[in-house]
Amino acid sequence: MTIALLAVLITIDIIGRDGFGVSVQGTDEIGGYVLAFVGSLGMALTLMRRGHPRIDLFFRFFPQMLRDMLNVLAQISIAAFAVFMAWQAWGELEKTLRFGAITNTPLQTPLWVPQSIWLAGVIFFALTCCLTSAHAIWLYLFDRGAVSAAYGSPSVAEEVGQYVDEPERERRNAGD
């Protein structure tokens, strides 16, 4: 919905500039804020769909136990990165609040507003990573066979099925 509203705003800005010589000030600035927030939430969604890139050229040649350990390590690593990212984002917000910084744009937005929204998305990503890491560890300890299914790289068949089956599910749901 947020992106749709932004698209409408950009369309109005383009029509205004090209047709009437007026502009909606701050469209690009607002677009940047929306992109930062949606991007940070998108990282969590991508994690849940196992869509983050992984280099696993030789992975299939490893014993299953090693693959499971590496899958858990991958989850823990991305969680550590996400927590570090949230910590750094908090530090930036703290500096902004201390100095009362505002943007050097026509909107003169107090920087704490978009940074807070972005920080919320990054914290959500970090929380998602920590929860999936805890789940991966739990699976490794108590249901090792499920680790690769839940946290391993998707197989080619799974990836193709995602795109082939999705339109069929949408068609069925639309008929309900």
Buried (B, 14 or more C-beta within 10 A) or exposed (E): EEEEEBEEBBEEBEEBEEEEEEEBEBBEBBBBBBBBBBEBBBBBEEBEEBBEEBEBEEBEEEEEEEBBBBBBEBBBEBBBEBBEBBEEBBEBBEEBBEEEBBBEEEEEBBBBEBBBBBBBBBBBBBBBBBEBBEBBBEBBEEEBEBBBEBBBBBEEEEEEEEEEEEEEEEEEEEEE
